[in-house]
Amino acid sequence: MHYPDKDYKERLTSLGLLPLSSRRELGDLGFFHRCKLGQYDLDVDKFVVFKSKNQQTHPTTRLSADPLMLSFQRCKTESHKQSYFNRIVPLWNQLPPETRLSNSISSFKYQALDF
């Protein structure tokens, strides 16, 4: 099929596809969730820091109540700023808590796709 009169987003929508950037983000989130569940032999605690209930946070933010939020790590190099584990922090933190708590990857992907 050829859609010369439709722009990129309209063609994707008509075919039921996501833009490449959204597919990449969903794949990144799925990989991180699998690692967090222990489905891959990668200890995410070596690369990211989860907010804990003991850390000082502002009492009116959701950070204070959600230990599954990630905190940003300081980066000394530009390449480290663009690394996977820094790129995943804002995506992960934007997800609703019930999505981050999901125990199955299919449920997680379904909820993340809806968000």
JOQUIHU-V457111 format. One record per backbone hydrogen bond with DSSP energy under -1.0 kcal/mol. CO is the residue of the C=O (numbers start at 0). NH is the residue of the N-H. Records with the same first field share a line. If there is no record, write none. Layout:
CO: NH / NH
//
This chain:
2: 5
6: 10
7: 11
8: 12
9: 13
10: 14
11: 16
18: 22
19: 23
20: 24
21: 25
22: 26
23: 27
24: 28
25: 29
26: 30
27: 31
28: 32
29: 33
30: 34
31: 35
32: 36
33: 38
34: 37
39: 41
41: 43
42: 45
43: 46 / 47
48: 70
51: 54
57: 60
65: 68
68: 50
76: 80
77: 81
79: 82
82: 86
83: 87
87: 91
88: 92
89: 93
91: 94
95: 98 / 99
96: 100
98: 101
103: 107
104: 108
105: 109
106: 110
107: 111
108: 112
109: 113
110: 114
//
